[in-house]
Structure formats: C-alpha cells, structure tokens
Amino acid sequence: MESEILEELRRARRLAMSLAKEVDAKNQRLWEMERKCDETSATLGRMIAEKDRLHQTFAEEMRKMEFIGLQNEKMKVELECQMRNMRFIMLQNEKLKDDFVYQRQELEQHAKELEKQKAELDLEKKNLLLEKEKLKAQNLFEDDYSLNIQIDALKEELAEKVDELHDMESLNQTLILREHMSNVELQDARKELISILPNVLDTLTIGVKRMGEVDQKPFQDVCLQRFSGEDWDVRSVEQSSLWQENVKDPSWQPFKNMIKDGKLQEVIDEHDSKLKELRRLWGEAAYNAVVNALLELNEYNPSGRYVVKELWNFKEGRRASLKEVIECVTQQLKTLKSRKHRRREG
C-alpha cells in the first residue's frame, strides 16, 4: 500500500515537473510573443509616423505645385498681355515708319521744289535788279517805281517760301523724334523679352544668346583627349575662363583695319601673338570660339567689353526680330493651351 502511494507521488512529481516545464515554455513563448508584439507595435508606430510625414510632405508639395501652377497661369496671362502690347507697339511702329518714309519723301520733294523756286527767284531778282539798273541809266523813273513794286512782291513771296521751308524742317524734326521714341519703345520691349524669355520658351529655334561668351565645348573636347582622370573638366573650365577674361580685357585689341567690300572695316588680326599661341596650343575650334566672342563683343558692346544678352535665331545664326519672337511665343502658348485642353478632355 505504501509502495503504491510512493509510486503515485512519483508520478505526481513527474507530472508536476512536466507541467512546470510546459508552463515555463509557454511563458517563454508568451514573452517572445509579447516582445514581437512590442516590436511590431513600434514598427507600426514608425510606419504610421512615416505615413503621416509622407502625407504631410505630399500635401506641402501639392500646395507648392498648386502655387507654382497659379504662378505659371499668372505669368502666362502677363506674357499674353505683354505680347499684345508688343504687337500693338510693332504695328504702331510699322505705321510710324511708313508715315515717316512717306512724309520724308514728300518733304524731300517739297524741299527740292523750294530750292528750285528759290534759285529761280534769286535769278529773277538778279535779272530785275539788272533791269532796274538799266532803267535807272535811261532815267525812266516811272518804270523804276513799277519795278520796285515787283521786287517787293517777289521778296514777300520768297519770305513765304522760306517760312514754308522752315515748317517742313520742323515737321522733319518731329518725325525724327517720333521715330526715336518708337525705337526706344522697341528696345525696351526687347529688354523685357530677354528677361522673361528663358522662363517661357523651350524651343531650340528662338532664344537668348550671350553675346561675347566664349564657347566651352572646344576646350572640353581638347581636355578630354589630352588629360585623363577626373581633372579634364576642371582644366577645360580653367582655360575657357582664362580666355573669357582675355576677351573682356579692354587693353587687348587684336584687331586691324582693312578695306573690305569697298569700306574700311575692323577685322581680327590673325598675327596677334595671343591668338597665334591659342591656335597653336588649343587648336582651330578653340581659336574660332575666342574669335567669335571677340567679334560679337566688338559689334554689340565694344566700349564695355562684357557679355550682353540678345534675342537670337539659333536656326539661322542671326539676331532675331521682335516679330519672330512674338510669333514663336504665341505658337508655344497655343500649343500649351491645346495640351491643357486635351488633358482636361482625357
């Protein structure tokens, strides 16, 4: 009986130990699950915080985009208004030029007629004076009185013609002043376009060119071939910057005067020591880049010798007219409106 009780106790102890181990294992698993739950909760919290941050960033970017869109719309409206004003100025200028040419032609014709009449009057006056002297010699006093009346009438007519000539000269000065004012308005319009065009045009045909700026590409090509590693681009920037400073230096005048097409013109002196050294060290393309910059500055800013901006037709390699620029901007605005309309329909 006692042995049975002992056996029962042993079984009970083994069961208790087994249950204790199972409880410990479950507690361990529970602790790991709690730890993973905490980690998951922390990760979830970070993800929620990141989501909130991204949402806030997205909202801020959307507000910026909306603001930029409103600014672009405002710029487009302002640009369209400026285009209309410039078209009006161009039309007025063309009309003024036509009127000026017509009135100048009339004025020149009238001036020629007045000169002719003045010459005829002078000749007639001279003849009358000779006739008067002749009649005086013949003591014909009654004819002399009549001759004086004719001379006085001719003097009065001549004075009227002189006054008319003065009026024509005054009109000519007025027309010249109007033409000057119109040219000033056109120059102001070109300056305004130069300042806003880079922000509104993405065409390769019409744009803004920096006149007198040395093209870096020839120096980049030579340095890429001549120098290995990562310093070739630094070398090219150094050389193009050096020659840009040379171009801007007013004391360097690599020009000479020569007769070309029957006119005295200022051209590049190919025997200039700096240019010869440039051609020898860096090649023909770099030489041409510097020469082109010199010629551009000599044409557009010979006194200042600093880079100036100009409206440029890159397709034809020449100065762009206001009409070309306005037509290009107008076409781009039409294209933008068409794309916007298609996006709305889509």
Disulfide bonds with the S-S distance in Angstrom:
none
